[in-house]
Amino acid sequence: MFLKTMPVGPFSVNCYLMGDERTGEVAVVDPGADREDIYRAIMEKGYQVRWIINTHSHPDHTGGNAYLKRKTGAALLIHALDAPTLVPNLNR
């Protein structure tokens, strides 16, 4: 298991890459900004993103969702009460 912290965006919100070093499967938590940097970090290691997890629906935690989902096909996970407030297609 590994955990990598990546402060992203103007508020330096923590985005996390966590996963299994053996299988290369990872989850990306709160990809709020700097989506290309996050994707580059994933690809440099050859990881396969299985999940994009949002702790809540503020844009500084969800801004990279659409981009990473499109690039990786990963499932997007968020609490059911926050799901209706997600901004659709943010940061394509």
KAVEN-V402824 format. One record per backbone hydrogen bond with DSSP energy under -0.5 kcal/mol. CO is the residue of the C=O (numbers start at 1). NH is the residue of the N-H. Records with the same first field share a line. If there is no record, write none. Layout:
BEGIN
CO: NH / NH
END
This chain:
BEGIN
2: 19
4: 17
6: 15
8: 13
9: 12
13: 8 / 15
15: 6
16: 18 / 29
17: 4
18: 27
19: 2 / 21
20: 24
24: 48
25: 20
26: 50 / 51
27: 18 / 29
28: 30 / 53
29: 16
30: 32
31: 64
34: 38
35: 39
36: 40
37: 41
38: 42
39: 43
40: 44
41: 45
42: 45 / 46 / 47
43: 46
47: 49
48: 26 / 50
50: 75
51: 28 / 53
52: 77
53: 30
58: 61 / 62
59: 63
62: 65
64: 68
65: 69
66: 70
67: 71
68: 72
69: 73
75: 52 / 77
77: 54
79: 82 / 83
80: 84
82: 85
83: 86
86: 88
87: 90
89: 92
90: 66
END
